[in-house]
Amino acid sequence: MESRAEIVIVGGGIGGMSLASALARDGKAVTVLEASSEYEDRVRGESLMPWGVAEAEVLGVLHTLLEADARISETWVHYDSLLAGFTQSPPP
């Protein structure tokens, strides 16, 4: 059986499946690739870096993400265990 997808998402976690769902509701042909055969109850991939947002715009899916309640942060807060604290920086 031959299958064609407009968009392939690697990772079927919360972020990947939420993105796939939003894109499918917007009429996109989506395929999700997931290595695990069982769902692991842990969060990973819950953010999109600035270059990912730019790429989503180029791909024409940024509007779909924003309509699905995605948010663009004005700042990025990062915890670095080597620095033993939080650092905050504006987006590039």
PDB file of N, CA, C and O in Angstrom:
ATOM      1  N   MET A   1       0.835  -1.174   0.000  1.00  0.00           N
ATOM      2  CA  MET A   1       0.000   0.000   0.000  1.00  0.00           C
ATOM      3  C   MET A   1       0.886   1.245   0.000  1.00  0.00           C
ATOM      4  O   MET A   1       1.759   1.390   0.856  1.00  0.00           O
ATOM      5  N   GLU A   2       0.666   2.116  -0.933  1.00  0.00           N
ATOM      6  CA  GLU A   2       1.443   3.350  -1.027  1.00  0.00           C
ATOM      7  C   GLU A   2       0.736   4.457  -0.260  1.00  0.00           C
ATOM      8  O   GLU A   2      -0.484   4.604  -0.336  1.00  0.00           O
ATOM      9  N   SER A   3       1.520   5.229   0.476  1.00  0.00           N
ATOM     10  CA  SER A   3       0.974   6.325   1.256  1.00  0.00           C
ATOM     11  C   SER A   3       1.826   7.563   1.025  1.00  0.00           C
ATOM     12  O   SER A   3       3.053   7.482   0.957  1.00  0.00           O
ATOM     13  N   ARG A   4       1.175   8.693   0.906  1.00  0.00           N
ATOM     14  CA  ARG A   4       1.895   9.954   0.737  1.00  0.00           C
ATOM     15  C   ARG A   4       1.460  10.924   1.828  1.00  0.00           C
ATOM     16  O   ARG A   4       0.280  11.032   2.161  1.00  0.00           O
ATOM     17  N   ALA A   5       2.440  11.619   2.368  1.00  0.00           N
ATOM     18  CA  ALA A   5       2.152  12.607   3.410  1.00  0.00           C
ATOM     19  C   ALA A   5       2.737  13.942   3.002  1.00  0.00           C
ATOM     20  O   ALA A   5       3.833  14.015   2.446  1.00  0.00           O
ATOM     21  N   GLU A   6       1.993  14.996   3.283  1.00  0.00           N
ATOM     22  CA  GLU A   6       2.533  16.341   3.075  1.00  0.00           C
ATOM     23  C   GLU A   6       3.545  16.660   4.158  1.00  0.00           C
ATOM     24  O   GLU A   6       4.537  17.347   3.918  1.00  0.00           O
ATOM     25  N   ILE A   7       3.278  16.142   5.377  1.00  0.00           N
ATOM     26  CA  ILE A   7       4.093  16.462   6.539  1.00  0.00           C
ATOM     27  C   ILE A   7       4.377  15.176   7.307  1.00  0.00           C
ATOM     28  O   ILE A   7       3.474  14.376   7.553  1.00  0.00           O
ATOM     29  N   VAL A   8       5.643  14.984   7.684  1.00  0.00           N
ATOM     30  CA  VAL A   8       6.034  13.856   8.520  1.00  0.00           C
ATOM     31  C   VAL A   8       6.538  14.410   9.838  1.00  0.00           C
ATOM     32  O   VAL A   8       7.421  15.266   9.862  1.00  0.00           O
ATOM     33  N   ILE A   9       5.978  13.922  10.930  1.00  0.00           N
ATOM     34  CA  ILE A   9       6.365  14.361  12.273  1.00  0.00           C
ATOM     35  C   ILE A   9       7.091  13.207  12.938  1.00  0.00           C
ATOM     36  O   ILE A   9       6.571  12.093  13.012  1.00  0.00           O
ATOM     37  N   VAL A  10       8.296  13.479  13.422  1.00  0.00           N
ATOM     38  CA  VAL A  10       9.078  12.459  14.110  1.00  0.00           C
ATOM     39  C   VAL A  10       8.837  12.621  15.604  1.00  0.00           C
ATOM     40  O   VAL A  10       9.244  13.615  16.205  1.00  0.00           O
ATOM     41  N   GLY A  11       8.186  11.654  16.183  1.00  0.00           N
ATOM     42  CA  GLY A  11       7.884  11.669  17.606  1.00  0.00           C
ATOM     43  C   GLY A  11       6.402  11.783  17.870  1.00  0.00           C
ATOM     44  O   GLY A  11       5.767  12.765  17.484  1.00  0.00           O
ATOM     45  N   GLY A  12       5.848  10.779  18.528  1.00  0.00           N
ATOM     46  CA  GLY A  12       4.422  10.743  18.817  1.00  0.00           C
ATOM     47  C   GLY A  12       4.090  11.085  20.250  1.00  0.00           C
ATOM     48  O   GLY A  12       3.114  10.575  20.801  1.00  0.00           O
ATOM     49  N   GLY A  13       4.887  11.940  20.863  1.00  0.00           N
ATOM     50  CA  GLY A  13       4.593  12.388  22.223  1.00  0.00           C
ATOM     51  C   GLY A  13       3.511  13.454  22.209  1.00  0.00           C
ATOM     52  O   GLY A  13       2.797  13.626  21.220  1.00  0.00           O
ATOM     53  N   ILE A  14       3.403  14.160  23.313  1.00  0.00           N
ATOM     54  CA  ILE A  14       2.369  15.191  23.440  1.00  0.00           C
ATOM     55  C   ILE A  14       2.506  16.242  22.340  1.00  0.00           C
ATOM     56  O   ILE A  14       1.525  16.596  21.686  1.00  0.00           O
ATOM     57  N   GLY A  15       3.732  16.741  22.139  1.00  0.00           N
ATOM     58  CA  GLY A  15       3.951  17.774  21.127  1.00  0.00           C
ATOM     59  C   GLY A  15       3.692  17.274  19.722  1.00  0.00           C
ATOM     60  O   GLY A  15       2.992  17.926  18.948  1.00  0.00           O
ATOM     61  N   GLY A  16       4.257  16.103  19.380  1.00  0.00           N
ATOM     62  CA  GLY A  16       4.099  15.553  18.036  1.00  0.00           C
ATOM     63  C   GLY A  16       2.659  15.235  17.692  1.00  0.00           C
ATOM     64  O   GLY A  16       2.195  15.546  16.595  1.00  0.00           O
ATOM     65  N   MET A  17       1.945  14.614  18.629  1.00  0.00           N
ATOM     66  CA  MET A  17       0.559  14.255  18.366  1.00  0.00           C
ATOM     67  C   MET A  17      -0.356  15.480  18.358  1.00  0.00           C
ATOM     68  O   MET A  17      -1.328  15.520  17.604  1.00  0.00           O
ATOM     69  N   SER A  18      -0.057  16.470  19.183  1.00  0.00           N
ATOM     70  CA  SER A  18      -0.847  17.708  19.158  1.00  0.00           C
ATOM     71  C   SER A  18      -0.664  18.421  17.830  1.00  0.00           C
ATOM     72  O   SER A  18      -1.625  18.900  17.228  1.00  0.00           O
ATOM     73  N   LEU A  19       0.587  18.483  17.381  1.00  0.00           N
ATOM     74  CA  LEU A  19       0.861  19.103  16.084  1.00  0.00           C
ATOM     75  C   LEU A  19       0.180  18.331  14.966  1.00  0.00           C
ATOM     76  O   LEU A  19      -0.443  18.933  14.092  1.00  0.00           O
ATOM     77  N   ALA A  20       0.289  17.007  14.982  1.00  0.00           N
ATOM     78  CA  ALA A  20      -0.344  16.179  13.954  1.00  0.00           C
ATOM     79  C   ALA A  20      -1.853  16.380  13.930  1.00  0.00           C
ATOM     80  O   ALA A  20      -2.457  16.483  12.862  1.00  0.00           O
ATOM     81  N   SER A  21      -2.452  16.435  15.104  1.00  0.00           N
ATOM     82  CA  SER A  21      -3.901  16.629  15.197  1.00  0.00           C
ATOM     83  C   SER A  21      -4.323  17.972  14.621  1.00  0.00           C
ATOM     84  O   SER A  21      -5.281  18.051  13.852  1.00  0.00           O
ATOM     85  N   ALA A  22      -3.603  19.032  14.996  1.00  0.00           N
ATOM     86  CA  ALA A  22      -3.940  20.372  14.494  1.00  0.00           C
ATOM     87  C   ALA A  22      -3.778  20.447  12.980  1.00  0.00           C
ATOM     88  O   ALA A  22      -4.623  21.019  12.291  1.00  0.00           O
ATOM     89  N   LEU A  23      -2.695  19.870  12.461  1.00  0.00           N
ATOM     90  CA  LEU A  23      -2.460  19.908  11.016  1.00  0.00           C
ATOM     91  C   LEU A  23      -3.487  19.077  10.265  1.00  0.00           C
ATOM     92  O   LEU A  23      -3.955  19.485   9.202  1.00  0.00           O
ATOM     93  N   ALA A  24      -3.849  17.904  10.808  1.00  0.00           N
ATOM     94  CA  ALA A  24      -4.857  17.054  10.164  1.00  0.00           C
ATOM     95  C   ALA A  24      -6.213  17.753  10.139  1.00  0.00           C
ATOM     96  O   ALA A  24      -6.930  17.685   9.140  1.00  0.00           O
ATOM     97  N   ARG A  25      -6.567  18.427  11.237  1.00  0.00           N
ATOM     98  CA  ARG A  25      -7.834  19.173  11.268  1.00  0.00           C
ATOM     99  C   ARG A  25      -7.833  20.300  10.242  1.00  0.00           C
ATOM    100  O   ARG A  25      -8.891  20.724   9.776  1.00  0.00           O
ATOM    101  N   ASP A  26      -6.639  20.784   9.891  1.00  0.00           N
ATOM    102  CA  ASP A  26      -6.508  21.844   8.897  1.00  0.00           C
ATOM    103  C   ASP A  26      -6.441  21.274   7.475  1.00  0.00           C
ATOM    104  O   ASP A  26      -6.233  22.014   6.514  1.00  0.00           O
ATOM    105  N   GLY A  27      -6.617  19.954   7.350  1.00  0.00           N
ATOM    106  CA  GLY A  27      -6.676  19.334   6.033  1.00  0.00           C
ATOM    107  C   GLY A  27      -5.347  18.833   5.487  1.00  0.00           C
ATOM    108  O   GLY A  27      -5.276  18.450   4.319  1.00  0.00           O
ATOM    109  N   LYS A  28      -4.297  18.825   6.294  1.00  0.00           N
ATOM    110  CA  LYS A  28      -2.991  18.347   5.842  1.00  0.00           C
ATOM    111  C   LYS A  28      -2.920  16.823   5.963  1.00  0.00           C
ATOM    112  O   LYS A  28      -3.514  16.242   6.872  1.00  0.00           O
ATOM    113  N   ALA A  29      -2.198  16.182   5.052  1.00  0.00           N
ATOM    114  CA  ALA A  29      -1.933  14.747   5.121  1.00  0.00           C
ATOM    115  C   ALA A  29      -0.699  14.557   5.989  1.00  0.00           C
ATOM    116  O   ALA A  29       0.405  14.928   5.591  1.00  0.00           O
ATOM    117  N   VAL A  30      -0.882  13.980   7.177  1.00  0.00           N
ATOM    118  CA  VAL A  30       0.172  13.900   8.176  1.00  0.00           C
ATOM    119  C   VAL A  30       0.496  12.445   8.497  1.00  0.00           C
ATOM    120  O   VAL A  30      -0.400  11.611   8.627  1.00  0.00           O
ATOM    121  N   THR A  31       1.795  12.152   8.625  1.00  0.00           N
ATOM    122  CA  THR A  31       2.265  10.856   9.104  1.00  0.00           C
ATOM    123  C   THR A  31       3.131  11.104  10.334  1.00  0.00           C
ATOM    124  O   THR A  31       4.007  11.969  10.320  1.00  0.00           O
ATOM    125  N   VAL A  32       2.880  10.336  11.404  1.00  0.00           N
ATOM    126  CA  VAL A  32       3.664  10.443  12.635  1.00  0.00           C
ATOM    127  C   VAL A  32       4.521   9.193  12.761  1.00  0.00           C
ATOM    128  O   VAL A  32       4.013   8.075  12.684  1.00  0.00           O
ATOM    129  N   LEU A  33       5.825   9.384  12.956  1.00  0.00           N
ATOM    130  CA  LEU A  33       6.753   8.283  13.178  1.00  0.00           C
ATOM    131  C   LEU A  33       7.109   8.246  14.658  1.00  0.00           C
ATOM    132  O   LEU A  33       7.538   9.251  15.225  1.00  0.00           O
ATOM    133  N   GLU A  34       6.931   7.092  15.276  1.00  0.00           N
ATOM    134  CA  GLU A  34       7.221   6.940  16.701  1.00  0.00           C
ATOM    135  C   GLU A  34       7.978   5.642  16.915  1.00  0.00           C
ATOM    136  O   GLU A  34       7.565   4.593  16.421  1.00  0.00           O
ATOM    137  N   ALA A  35       9.093   5.705  17.654  1.00  0.00           N
ATOM    138  CA  ALA A  35       9.936   4.535  17.896  1.00  0.00           C
ATOM    139  C   ALA A  35       9.358   3.601  18.951  1.00  0.00           C
ATOM    140  O   ALA A  35       9.576   2.391  18.895  1.00  0.00           O
ATOM    141  N   SER A  36       8.624   4.155  19.912  1.00  0.00           N
ATOM    142  CA  SER A  36       8.102   3.350  21.018  1.00  0.00           C
ATOM    143  C   SER A  36       6.790   2.676  20.633  1.00  0.00           C
ATOM    144  O   SER A  36       5.966   3.251  19.922  1.00  0.00           O
ATOM    145  N   SER A  37       6.613   1.459  21.111  1.00  0.00           N
ATOM    146  CA  SER A  37       5.346   0.767  20.871  1.00  0.00           C
ATOM    147  C   SER A  37       4.353   1.018  22.009  1.00  0.00           C
ATOM    148  O   SER A  37       3.166   0.725  21.865  1.00  0.00           O
ATOM    149  N   GLU A  38       4.824   1.556  23.134  1.00  0.00           N
ATOM    150  CA  GLU A  38       3.959   1.888  24.261  1.00  0.00           C
ATOM    151  C   GLU A  38       4.145   3.357  24.622  1.00  0.00           C
ATOM    152  O   GLU A  38       5.248   3.895  24.526  1.00  0.00           O
ATOM    153  N   TYR A  39       3.060   3.995  25.035  1.00  0.00           N
ATOM    154  CA  TYR A  39       3.110   5.401  25.436  1.00  0.00           C
ATOM    155  C   TYR A  39       3.813   5.532  26.781  1.00  0.00           C
ATOM    156  O   TYR A  39       3.434   4.879  27.753  1.00  0.00           O
ATOM    157  N   GLU A  40       4.835   6.375  26.833  1.00  0.00           N
ATOM    158  CA  GLU A  40       5.522   6.679  28.082  1.00  0.00           C
ATOM    159  C   GLU A  40       4.971   7.989  28.606  1.00  0.00           C
ATOM    160  O   GLU A  40       5.015   9.006  27.913  1.00  0.00           O
ATOM    161  N   ASP A  41       4.459   7.974  29.807  1.00  0.00           N
ATOM    162  CA  ASP A  41       3.814   9.149  30.383  1.00  0.00           C
ATOM    163  C   ASP A  41       4.857  10.156  30.853  1.00  0.00           C
ATOM    164  O   ASP A  41       5.117  10.282  32.050  1.00  0.00           O
ATOM    165  N   ARG A  42       5.448  10.867  29.903  1.00  0.00           N
ATOM    166  CA  ARG A  42       6.390  11.929  30.241  1.00  0.00           C
ATOM    167  C   ARG A  42       6.358  12.984  29.146  1.00  0.00           C
ATOM    168  O   ARG A  42       6.109  12.679  27.980  1.00  0.00           O
ATOM    169  N   VAL A  43       6.610  14.214  29.532  1.00  0.00           N
ATOM    170  CA  VAL A  43       6.563  15.331  28.590  1.00  0.00           C
ATOM    171  C   VAL A  43       7.933  15.525  27.976  1.00  0.00           C
ATOM    172  O   VAL A  43       8.942  15.512  28.682  1.00  0.00           O
ATOM    173  N   ARG A  44       7.975  15.704  26.685  1.00  0.00           N
ATOM    174  CA  ARG A  44       9.212  16.016  25.972  1.00  0.00           C
ATOM    175  C   ARG A  44       8.810  16.681  24.662  1.00  0.00           C
ATOM    176  O   ARG A  44       7.766  16.368  24.091  1.00  0.00           O
ATOM    177  N   GLY A  45       9.634  17.586  24.198  1.00  0.00           N
ATOM    178  CA  GLY A  45       9.346  18.258  22.935  1.00  0.00           C
ATOM    179  C   GLY A  45       8.191  19.232  22.996  1.00  0.00           C
ATOM    180  O   GLY A  45       7.477  19.414  22.010  1.00  0.00           O
ATOM    181  N   GLU A  46       7.999  19.867  24.155  1.00  0.00           N
ATOM    182  CA  GLU A  46       6.848  20.732  24.311  1.00  0.00           C
ATOM    183  C   GLU A  46       7.092  22.164  23.855  1.00  0.00           C
ATOM    184  O   GLU A  46       6.230  23.023  24.034  1.00  0.00           O
ATOM    185  N   SER A  47       8.250  22.431  23.271  1.00  0.00           N
ATOM    186  CA  SER A  47       8.516  23.787  22.803  1.00  0.00           C
ATOM    187  C   SER A  47       9.118  23.748  21.396  1.00  0.00           C
ATOM    188  O   SER A  47       9.682  22.745  20.960  1.00  0.00           O
ATOM    189  N   LEU A  48       8.977  24.863  20.719  1.00  0.00           N
ATOM    190  CA  LEU A  48       9.517  25.022  19.382  1.00  0.00           C
ATOM    191  C   LEU A  48      10.467  26.211  19.429  1.00  0.00           C
ATOM    192  O   LEU A  48      10.066  27.317  19.791  1.00  0.00           O
ATOM    193  N   MET A  49      11.702  25.988  19.069  1.00  0.00           N
ATOM    194  CA  MET A  49      12.705  27.049  19.114  1.00  0.00           C
ATOM    195  C   MET A  49      12.405  28.096  18.033  1.00  0.00           C
ATOM    196  O   MET A  49      11.651  27.813  17.101  1.00  0.00           O
ATOM    197  N   PRO A  50      12.980  29.295  18.142  1.00  0.00           N
ATOM    198  CA  PRO A  50      12.681  30.355  17.181  1.00  0.00           C
ATOM    199  C   PRO A  50      12.875  29.942  15.721  1.00  0.00           C
ATOM    200  O   PRO A  50      12.083  30.326  14.860  1.00  0.00           O
ATOM    201  N   TRP A  51      13.914  29.170  15.439  1.00  0.00           N
ATOM    202  CA  TRP A  51      14.124  28.750  14.056  1.00  0.00           C
ATOM    203  C   TRP A  51      13.024  27.766  13.616  1.00  0.00           C
ATOM    204  O   TRP A  51      12.714  27.680  12.428  1.00  0.00           O
ATOM    205  N   GLY A  52      12.441  27.032  14.560  1.00  0.00           N
ATOM    206  CA  GLY A  52      11.325  26.152  14.242  1.00  0.00           C
ATOM    207  C   GLY A  52      10.069  26.941  13.910  1.00  0.00           C
ATOM    208  O   GLY A  52       9.300  26.559  13.028  1.00  0.00           O
ATOM    209  N   VAL A  53       9.866  28.052  14.625  1.00  0.00           N
ATOM    210  CA  VAL A  53       8.735  28.926  14.327  1.00  0.00           C
ATOM    211  C   VAL A  53       8.901  29.512  12.925  1.00  0.00           C
ATOM    212  O   VAL A  53       7.947  29.564  12.149  1.00  0.00           O
ATOM    213  N   ALA A  54      10.122  29.952  12.607  1.00  0.00           N
ATOM    214  CA  ALA A  54      10.392  30.498  11.268  1.00  0.00           C
ATOM    215  C   ALA A  54      10.135  29.438  10.197  1.00  0.00           C
ATOM    216  O   ALA A  54       9.561  29.736   9.149  1.00  0.00           O
ATOM    217  N   GLU A  55      10.558  28.206  10.461  1.00  0.00           N
ATOM    218  CA  GLU A  55      10.346  27.122   9.501  1.00  0.00           C
ATOM    219  C   GLU A  55       8.857  26.798   9.359  1.00  0.00           C
ATOM    220  O   GLU A  55       8.388  26.524   8.255  1.00  0.00           O
ATOM    221  N   ALA A  56       8.116  26.829  10.462  1.00  0.00           N
ATOM    222  CA  ALA A  56       6.671  26.592  10.403  1.00  0.00           C
ATOM    223  C   ALA A  56       6.001  27.642   9.526  1.00  0.00           C
ATOM    224  O   ALA A  56       5.052  27.345   8.801  1.00  0.00           O
ATOM    225  N   GLU A  57       6.502  28.872   9.601  1.00  0.00           N
ATOM    226  CA  GLU A  57       5.951  29.931   8.748  1.00  0.00           C
ATOM    227  C   GLU A  57       6.258  29.653   7.278  1.00  0.00           C
ATOM    228  O   GLU A  57       5.386  29.800   6.421  1.00  0.00           O
ATOM    229  N   VAL A  58       7.492  29.252   6.987  1.00  0.00           N
ATOM    230  CA  VAL A  58       7.888  28.929   5.610  1.00  0.00           C
ATOM    231  C   VAL A  58       7.038  27.771   5.060  1.00  0.00           C
ATOM    232  O   VAL A  58       6.635  27.782   3.897  1.00  0.00           O
ATOM    233  N   LEU A  59       6.774  26.768   5.923  1.00  0.00           N
ATOM    234  CA  LEU A  59       5.993  25.603   5.515  1.00  0.00           C
ATOM    235  C   LEU A  59       4.497  25.892   5.419  1.00  0.00           C
ATOM    236  O   LEU A  59       3.730  25.070   4.920  1.00  0.00           O
ATOM    237  N   GLY A  60       4.091  27.064   5.899  1.00  0.00           N
ATOM    238  CA  GLY A  60       2.686  27.445   5.821  1.00  0.00           C
ATOM    239  C   GLY A  60       1.813  26.849   6.911  1.00  0.00           C
ATOM    240  O   GLY A  60       0.597  26.763   6.743  1.00  0.00           O
ATOM    241  N   VAL A  61       2.411  26.430   8.037  1.00  0.00           N
ATOM    242  CA  VAL A  61       1.623  25.821   9.107  1.00  0.00           C
ATOM    243  C   VAL A  61       1.599  26.657  10.387  1.00  0.00           C
ATOM    244  O   VAL A  61       0.951  26.266  11.358  1.00  0.00           O
ATOM    245  N   LEU A  62       2.286  27.790  10.409  1.00  0.00           N
ATOM    246  CA  LEU A  62       2.321  28.618  11.617  1.00  0.00           C
ATOM    247  C   LEU A  62       0.927  29.087  12.001  1.00  0.00           C
ATOM    248  O   LEU A  62       0.572  29.073  13.179  1.00  0.00           O
ATOM    249  N   HIS A  63       0.137  29.499  11.022  1.00  0.00           N
ATOM    250  CA  HIS A  63      -1.222  29.960  11.296  1.00  0.00           C
ATOM    251  C   HIS A  63      -2.040  28.839  11.943  1.00  0.00           C
ATOM    252  O   HIS A  63      -2.805  29.088  12.875  1.00  0.00           O
ATOM    253  N   THR A  64      -1.882  27.610  11.454  1.00  0.00           N
ATOM    254  CA  THR A  64      -2.593  26.463  12.035  1.00  0.00           C
ATOM    255  C   THR A  64      -2.181  26.256  13.480  1.00  0.00           C
ATOM    256  O   THR A  64      -3.027  26.003  14.338  1.00  0.00           O
ATOM    257  N   LEU A  65      -0.881  26.360  13.759  1.00  0.00           N
ATOM    258  CA  LEU A  65      -0.397  26.194  15.132  1.00  0.00           C
ATOM    259  C   LEU A  65      -0.971  27.261  16.056  1.00  0.00           C
ATOM    260  O   LEU A  65      -1.399  26.959  17.170  1.00  0.00           O
ATOM    261  N   LEU A  66      -0.978  28.504  15.595  1.00  0.00           N
ATOM    262  CA  LEU A  66      -1.502  29.594  16.411  1.00  0.00           C
ATOM    263  C   LEU A  66      -3.006  29.435  16.638  1.00  0.00           C
ATOM    264  O   LEU A  66      -3.498  29.732  17.727  1.00  0.00           O
ATOM    265  N   GLU A  67      -3.733  28.975  15.633  1.00  0.00           N
ATOM    266  CA  GLU A  67      -5.167  28.730  15.795  1.00  0.00           C
ATOM    267  C   GLU A  67      -5.427  27.575  16.761  1.00  0.00           C
ATOM    268  O   GLU A  67      -6.482  27.512  17.392  1.00  0.00           O
ATOM    269  N   ALA A  68      -4.456  26.656  16.873  1.00  0.00           N
ATOM    270  CA  ALA A  68      -4.588  25.518  17.798  1.00  0.00           C
ATOM    271  C   ALA A  68      -4.132  25.909  19.205  1.00  0.00           C
ATOM    272  O   ALA A  68      -3.936  25.048  20.062  1.00  0.00           O
ATOM    273  N   ASP A  69      -3.964  27.210  19.434  1.00  0.00           N
ATOM    274  CA  ASP A  69      -3.640  27.780  20.742  1.00  0.00           C
ATOM    275  C   ASP A  69      -2.156  27.741  21.092  1.00  0.00           C
ATOM    276  O   ASP A  69      -1.804  27.801  22.269  1.00  0.00           O
ATOM    277  N   ALA A  70      -1.283  27.641  20.095  1.00  0.00           N
ATOM    278  CA  ALA A  70       0.155  27.773  20.351  1.00  0.00           C
ATOM    279  C   ALA A  70       0.427  29.213  20.784  1.00  0.00           C
ATOM    280  O   ALA A  70      -0.299  30.134  20.409  1.00  0.00           O
ATOM    281  N   ARG A  71       1.459  29.390  21.558  1.00  0.00           N
ATOM    282  CA  ARG A  71       1.829  30.719  22.045  1.00  0.00           C
ATOM    283  C   ARG A  71       3.278  31.010  21.684  1.00  0.00           C
ATOM    284  O   ARG A  71       4.123  30.116  21.716  1.00  0.00           O
ATOM    285  N   ILE A  72       3.561  32.248  21.344  1.00  0.00           N
ATOM    286  CA  ILE A  72       4.929  32.680  21.075  1.00  0.00           C
ATOM    287  C   ILE A  72       5.415  33.437  22.300  1.00  0.00           C
ATOM    288  O   ILE A  72       4.830  34.451  22.681  1.00  0.00           O
ATOM    289  N   SER A  73       6.484  32.946  22.919  1.00  0.00           N
ATOM    290  CA  SER A  73       7.024  33.557  24.132  1.00  0.00           C
ATOM    291  C   SER A  73       7.904  34.742  23.789  1.00  0.00           C
ATOM    292  O   SER A  73       8.644  34.726  22.805  1.00  0.00           O
ATOM    293  N   GLU A  74       7.811  35.756  24.607  1.00  0.00           N
ATOM    294  CA  GLU A  74       8.656  36.933  24.434  1.00  0.00           C
ATOM    295  C   GLU A  74      10.049  36.697  25.002  1.00  0.00           C
ATOM    296  O   GLU A  74      11.014  37.323  24.565  1.00  0.00           O
ATOM    297  N   THR A  75      10.155  35.793  25.978  1.00  0.00           N
ATOM    298  CA  THR A  75      11.451  35.478  26.573  1.00  0.00           C
ATOM    299  C   THR A  75      11.582  33.968  26.712  1.00  0.00           C
ATOM    300  O   THR A  75      10.595  33.234  26.663  1.00  0.00           O
ATOM    301  N   TRP A  76      12.812  33.524  26.886  1.00  0.00           N
ATOM    302  CA  TRP A  76      13.115  32.106  27.061  1.00  0.00           C
ATOM    303  C   TRP A  76      13.805  31.959  28.409  1.00  0.00           C
ATOM    304  O   TRP A  76      14.855  32.560  28.634  1.00  0.00           O
ATOM    305  N   VAL A  77      13.232  31.170  29.302  1.00  0.00           N
ATOM    306  CA  VAL A  77      13.823  30.933  30.616  1.00  0.00           C
ATOM    307  C   VAL A  77      14.387  29.522  30.620  1.00  0.00           C
ATOM    308  O   VAL A  77      13.692  28.557  30.299  1.00  0.00           O
ATOM    309  N   HIS A  78      15.657  29.419  30.987  1.00  0.00           N
ATOM    310  CA  HIS A  78      16.363  28.139  30.918  1.00  0.00           C
ATOM    311  C   HIS A  78      17.023  27.849  32.253  1.00  0.00           C
ATOM    312  O   HIS A  78      17.669  28.718  32.838  1.00  0.00           O
ATOM    313  N   TYR A  79      16.859  26.625  32.731  1.00  0.00           N
ATOM    314  CA  TYR A  79      17.550  26.219  33.941  1.00  0.00           C
ATOM    315  C   TYR A  79      18.803  25.466  33.549  1.00  0.00           C
ATOM    316  O   TYR A  79      18.731  24.491  32.800  1.00  0.00           O
ATOM    317  N   ASP A  80      19.939  25.897  34.039  1.00  0.00           N
ATOM    318  CA  ASP A  80      21.217  25.259  33.740  1.00  0.00           C
ATOM    319  C   ASP A  80      21.796  24.717  35.043  1.00  0.00           C
ATOM    320  O   ASP A  80      22.179  25.487  35.924  1.00  0.00           O
ATOM    321  N   SER A  81      21.860  23.400  35.166  1.00  0.00           N
ATOM    322  CA  SER A  81      22.352  22.809  36.405  1.00  0.00           C
ATOM    323  C   SER A  81      23.818  23.141  36.667  1.00  0.00           C
ATOM    324  O   SER A  81      24.262  23.145  37.815  1.00  0.00           O
ATOM    325  N   LEU A  82      24.567  23.418  35.603  1.00  0.00           N
ATOM    326  CA  LEU A  82      25.970  23.783  35.799  1.00  0.00           C
ATOM    327  C   LEU A  82      26.097  25.173  36.423  1.00  0.00           C
ATOM    328  O   LEU A  82      27.025  25.439  37.187  1.00  0.00           O
ATOM    329  N   LEU A  83      25.163  26.043  36.093  1.00  0.00           N
ATOM    330  CA  LEU A  83      25.151  27.378  36.682  1.00  0.00           C
ATOM    331  C   LEU A  83      24.354  27.411  37.964  1.00  0.00           C
ATOM    332  O   LEU A  83      24.384  28.396  38.702  1.00  0.00           O
ATOM    333  N   ALA A  84      23.636  26.325  38.229  1.00  0.00           N
ATOM    334  CA  ALA A  84      22.790  26.189  39.419  1.00  0.00           C
ATOM    335  C   ALA A  84      21.795  27.332  39.537  1.00  0.00           C
ATOM    336  O   ALA A  84      21.630  27.915  40.609  1.00  0.00           O
ATOM    337  N   GLY A  85      21.149  27.641  38.458  1.00  0.00           N
ATOM    338  CA  GLY A  85      20.133  28.682  38.508  1.00  0.00           C
ATOM    339  C   GLY A  85      19.486  28.902  37.154  1.00  0.00           C
ATOM    340  O   GLY A  85      19.748  28.187  36.187  1.00  0.00           O
ATOM    341  N   PHE A  86      18.639  29.909  37.118  1.00  0.00           N
ATOM    342  CA  PHE A  86      17.921  30.225  35.909  1.00  0.00           C
ATOM    343  C   PHE A  86      18.611  31.344  35.144  1.00  0.00           C
ATOM    344  O   PHE A  86      19.182  32.258  35.738  1.00  0.00           O
ATOM    345  N   THR A  87      18.553  31.262  33.848  1.00  0.00           N
ATOM    346  CA  THR A  87      18.993  32.357  32.991  1.00  0.00           C
ATOM    347  C   THR A  87      17.822  32.749  32.120  1.00  0.00           C
ATOM    348  O   THR A  87      17.032  31.896  31.717  1.00  0.00           O
ATOM    349  N   GLN A  88      17.705  34.007  31.830  1.00  0.00           N
ATOM    350  CA  GLN A  88      16.615  34.478  30.991  1.00  0.00           C
ATOM    351  C   GLN A  88      17.213  35.302  29.867  1.00  0.00           C
ATOM    352  O   GLN A  88      18.076  36.155  30.077  1.00  0.00           O
ATOM    353  N   SER A  89      16.730  35.022  28.677  1.00  0.00           N
ATOM    354  CA  SER A  89      17.229  35.785  27.538  1.00  0.00           C
ATOM    355  C   SER A  89      16.080  36.095  26.601  1.00  0.00           C
ATOM    356  O   SER A  89      15.126  35.325  26.495  1.00  0.00           O
ATOM    357  N   PRO A  90      16.176  37.230  25.919  1.00  0.00           N
ATOM    358  CA  PRO A  90      15.144  37.558  24.920  1.00  0.00           C
ATOM    359  C   PRO A  90      15.314  36.644  23.714  1.00  0.00           C
ATOM    360  O   PRO A  90      16.407  36.134  23.471  1.00  0.00           O
ATOM    361  N   PRO A  91      14.247  36.438  22.965  1.00  0.00           N
ATOM    362  CA  PRO A  91      14.389  35.602  21.771  1.00  0.00           C
ATOM    363  C   PRO A  91      15.298  36.262  20.754  1.00  0.00           C
ATOM    364  O   PRO A  91      15.394  37.489  20.704  1.00  0.00           O
ATOM    365  N   PRO A  92      15.968  35.453  19.942  1.00  0.00           N
ATOM    366  CA  PRO A  92      16.883  36.036  18.940  1.00  0.00           C
ATOM    367  C   PRO A  92      16.163  36.816  17.881  1.00  0.00           C
ATOM    368  O   PRO A  92      16.797  37.361  16.977  1.00  0.00           O
TER     369      PRO A  92
END
